[in-house]
Amino acid sequence: MKKCSIGLIGLAVMGKNLVLNMEKHRFSVAVFNRTVQKVDAFLKEEAKERNIVGTHTIEELVEALEVPRKIILMVKAGKPVDDFIDKLLPYLKSGDLIIDAGNSFFQDTIGRSNYLAEKNILYIGTGVSGGEEGALRAEGIPCQGGYLPINRSPMFKKENWEKAGMSFYSRFLEREFDVSNIKTPIADETFERIIEFPQHLLLGDKEDIDDIVKACQKVSENASELR
């Protein structure tokens, strides 16, 4: 059986989407999750008929990878990272690589890197983020973040009117119209959480719209697991 290009541990929303993204770009991926039922469900659903191999043990995951092995940890920062490093070490060899993609504290990353260097294991501390917007993009839905809350918009600053050649506005005001101190917490939160879709995306057929709705529902249902 041909070995996989890379392995990943942790099949929460971001982990699954990262696997699908890598596979879409022609990498074969072996996956493992502490709750092995998630591996089976992933293979039956999102990963069905893709170049993705499910494993039920750490040893099986390592054995499924080509040498030198490259393993991504997509688990919560902190103790879970150390726990999985300890579980991997008995099966790794010199030159293998662990990639911590969980936005770990940089001093923890330095300590782990030094610890693994003594064992000739390579280590990269990185972070995969993007939240709901990043997850939607991973689902193939083009989008972007929301707008700046209007009370923080630079359009209300007098100097910007003058730069734009609209100084006539300030003649109607005895002083600069300052809205920066206006408190609108609900509006602020709404603007910051908005995800904007391009207009053309909503001009597709029913199947296109159904795909958008399904992607939004998936992200919403798993929002607590997004980084």
C-alpha positions as CSV (number, residue, x, y, z in Angstrom):
1,M,0.0,0.0,0.0
2,K,1.4,3.4,-1.0
3,K,2.3,5.6,2.0
4,C,0.6,9.0,2.6
5,S,2.4,12.4,2.1
6,I,1.4,13.8,5.5
7,G,-0.6,13.0,8.6
8,L,-2.9,15.0,10.8
9,I,-4.2,14.5,14.3
10,G,-7.4,16.3,15.4
11,L,-10.6,16.2,13.4
12,A,-12.5,19.2,14.7
13,V,-13.8,21.7,12.1
14,M,-10.4,23.3,11.2
15,G,-8.6,20.0,11.2
16,K,-11.1,18.4,8.8
17,N,-11.1,21.4,6.5
18,L,-7.3,21.5,6.5
19,V,-7.2,17.8,5.5
20,L,-9.7,18.4,2.7
21,N,-7.7,21.4,1.5
22,M,-4.5,19.4,1.4
23,E,-6.2,16.5,-0.4
24,K,-7.7,19.0,-2.9
25,H,-4.1,20.1,-3.7
26,R,-3.1,16.5,-4.5
27,F,-1.6,15.5,-1.1
28,S,-2.5,12.1,0.3
29,V,-3.4,12.5,4.0
30,A,-3.6,10.0,6.9
31,V,-5.8,11.1,9.8
32,F,-6.2,10.2,13.5
33,N,-8.5,11.5,16.2
34,R,-8.6,10.6,19.9
35,T,-12.3,9.7,19.5
36,V,-11.8,7.2,16.7
37,Q,-15.6,7.4,15.8
38,K,-14.8,10.8,14.3
39,V,-12.3,9.2,12.0
40,D,-14.9,6.7,10.7
41,A,-17.6,9.4,10.3
42,F,-15.2,11.7,8.4
43,L,-14.3,8.9,6.0
44,K,-18.0,8.1,5.4
45,E,-19.1,11.8,4.9
46,E,-16.8,14.7,3.9
47,A,-13.8,12.5,3.0
48,K,-15.7,9.8,1.1
49,E,-13.9,8.7,-2.1
50,R,-11.0,11.0,-1.5
51,N,-7.3,10.2,-1.1
52,I,-7.6,10.2,2.7
53,V,-6.7,7.3,5.0
54,G,-8.2,6.8,8.4
55,T,-6.3,5.3,11.3
56,H,-7.4,4.2,14.7
57,T,-4.0,4.3,16.6
58,I,-1.0,6.5,16.8
59,E,1.2,3.6,15.6
60,E,-1.1,3.0,12.6
61,L,-1.0,6.7,11.7
62,V,2.9,6.8,11.8
63,E,3.1,3.5,9.8
64,A,0.8,5.0,7.1
65,L,3.3,7.9,6.3
66,E,6.2,8.1,3.9
67,V,9.6,8.8,5.4
68,P,10.6,11.3,6.7
69,R,7.2,11.6,8.3
70,K,5.4,14.9,8.6
71,I,2.6,15.1,11.2
72,I,0.3,18.1,11.9
73,L,-1.1,18.4,15.4
74,M,-4.5,20.3,15.1
75,V,-5.4,20.1,18.8
76,K,-5.9,22.6,21.6
77,A,-2.8,24.5,22.7
78,G,-1.3,23.4,26.0
79,K,-1.2,20.0,27.6
80,P,-2.9,18.2,24.6
81,V,0.0,19.1,22.4
82,D,2.5,17.7,24.9
83,D,0.4,14.6,25.4
84,F,0.4,13.8,21.7
85,I,4.1,14.5,21.3
86,D,4.8,11.9,24.0
87,K,2.5,9.4,22.3
88,L,4.2,10.0,18.9
89,L,7.8,9.8,20.1
90,P,8.1,6.0,20.5
91,Y,7.3,5.6,16.8
92,L,9.2,8.5,15.2
93,K,12.8,8.4,13.9
94,S,15.5,10.9,13.2
95,G,14.5,13.5,10.7
96,D,10.7,13.2,11.2
97,L,8.7,16.4,11.6
98,I,6.0,17.5,14.0
99,I,4.0,20.6,13.1
100,D,2.0,22.1,15.9
101,A,-0.8,24.1,14.2
102,G,-2.7,25.1,17.3
103,N,-1.4,28.7,17.9
104,S,0.6,27.6,21.0
105,F,2.3,30.1,23.3
106,F,5.7,30.9,21.8
107,Q,7.7,30.0,24.9
108,D,6.0,26.6,24.9
109,T,7.0,26.2,21.2
110,I,10.7,27.1,22.0
111,G,10.8,24.6,24.8
112,R,9.3,21.8,22.7
113,S,11.6,22.6,19.8
114,N,14.7,22.3,22.1
115,Y,13.3,19.1,23.7
116,L,12.7,17.4,20.3
117,A,16.0,18.6,18.8
118,E,17.8,16.5,21.4
119,K,16.0,13.5,19.9
120,N,16.7,14.6,16.3
121,I,13.0,15.3,15.7
122,L,12.1,18.4,13.8
123,Y,9.5,20.7,15.2
124,I,7.6,23.7,13.8
125,G,5.2,25.8,15.9
126,T,2.7,27.6,13.7
127,G,-1.0,28.5,13.7
128,V,-3.9,27.9,11.4
129,S,-6.7,30.4,12.0
130,G,-9.4,32.2,10.2
131,G,-12.5,31.4,12.3
132,E,-15.8,31.3,10.5
133,E,-14.6,33.2,7.5
134,G,-11.6,30.9,7.1
135,A,-13.8,27.8,7.5
136,L,-16.2,29.1,4.9
137,R,-13.4,29.7,2.5
138,A,-12.2,26.1,3.1
139,E,-15.7,25.0,2.2
140,G,-15.2,26.7,-1.2
141,I,-17.4,29.7,-0.4
142,P,-15.8,33.0,-1.3
143,C,-16.4,35.6,1.4
144,Q,-14.8,38.4,3.4
145,G,-15.1,39.9,6.9
146,G,-17.6,42.5,7.8
147,Y,-17.5,46.3,7.8
148,L,-16.0,48.7,10.2
149,P,-18.7,49.9,12.6
150,I,-19.9,53.2,11.2
151,N,-19.2,55.3,14.4
152,R,-15.5,54.4,13.9
153,S,-15.5,55.2,10.2
154,P,-12.9,57.8,9.1
155,M,-15.5,59.4,6.9
156,F,-16.6,61.4,9.9
157,K,-13.3,63.1,10.5
158,K,-13.1,66.6,9.3
159,E,-9.6,66.3,8.0
160,N,-10.7,63.6,5.7
161,W,-13.5,65.7,4.2
162,E,-10.9,68.4,3.4
163,K,-8.5,65.8,1.8
164,A,-11.4,64.6,-0.3
165,G,-12.3,68.1,-1.4
166,M,-15.5,68.1,0.5
167,S,-14.6,70.9,3.0
168,F,-18.0,72.6,2.2
169,Y,-19.5,70.1,4.7
170,S,-17.6,71.6,7.6
171,R,-19.1,75.0,6.8
172,F,-22.4,73.7,8.0
173,L,-20.9,72.7,11.4
174,E,-19.5,75.1,14.0
175,R,-17.2,72.2,15.2
176,E,-16.1,68.9,14.0
177,F,-18.8,66.3,14.1
178,D,-17.3,63.7,16.4
179,V,-19.1,60.3,16.6
180,S,-16.2,58.4,18.0
181,N,-17.5,58.5,21.6
182,I,-20.9,57.2,20.7
183,K,-21.4,53.8,22.2
184,T,-23.3,51.3,20.1
185,P,-22.3,47.8,21.4
186,I,-24.9,45.8,19.6
187,A,-24.2,47.5,16.3
188,D,-20.4,47.1,16.9
189,E,-20.7,43.4,17.5
190,T,-23.0,42.9,14.5
191,F,-20.6,44.7,12.1
192,E,-17.6,42.8,13.4
193,R,-19.3,39.4,13.0
194,I,-20.8,40.0,9.6
195,I,-19.4,37.8,6.8
196,E,-20.0,39.4,3.4
197,F,-20.7,37.3,0.2
198,P,-20.0,38.8,-3.2
199,Q,-23.3,39.6,-5.1
200,H,-22.6,37.2,-8.0
201,L,-22.5,34.3,-5.5
202,L,-26.3,34.7,-4.9
203,L,-27.1,34.6,-8.6
204,G,-26.5,30.9,-9.0
205,D,-29.0,28.1,-9.3
206,K,-30.8,26.3,-6.5
207,E,-27.9,23.8,-6.1
208,D,-25.4,26.6,-5.7
209,I,-27.6,28.3,-3.0
210,D,-28.1,25.0,-1.3
211,D,-24.3,24.5,-1.1
212,I,-23.9,28.0,0.5
213,V,-26.6,27.3,3.0
214,K,-25.1,23.9,4.0
215,A,-21.7,25.5,4.4
216,C,-23.1,28.3,6.6
217,Q,-25.0,25.7,8.7
218,K,-21.9,23.6,9.1
219,V,-19.8,26.5,10.3
220,S,-22.5,27.8,12.6
221,E,-23.0,24.3,14.2
222,N,-19.3,24.0,14.9
223,A,-18.5,27.6,15.7
224,S,-17.3,26.8,19.2
225,E,-14.5,24.6,17.8
226,L,-13.1,27.2,15.4
227,R,-9.9,29.0,16.1
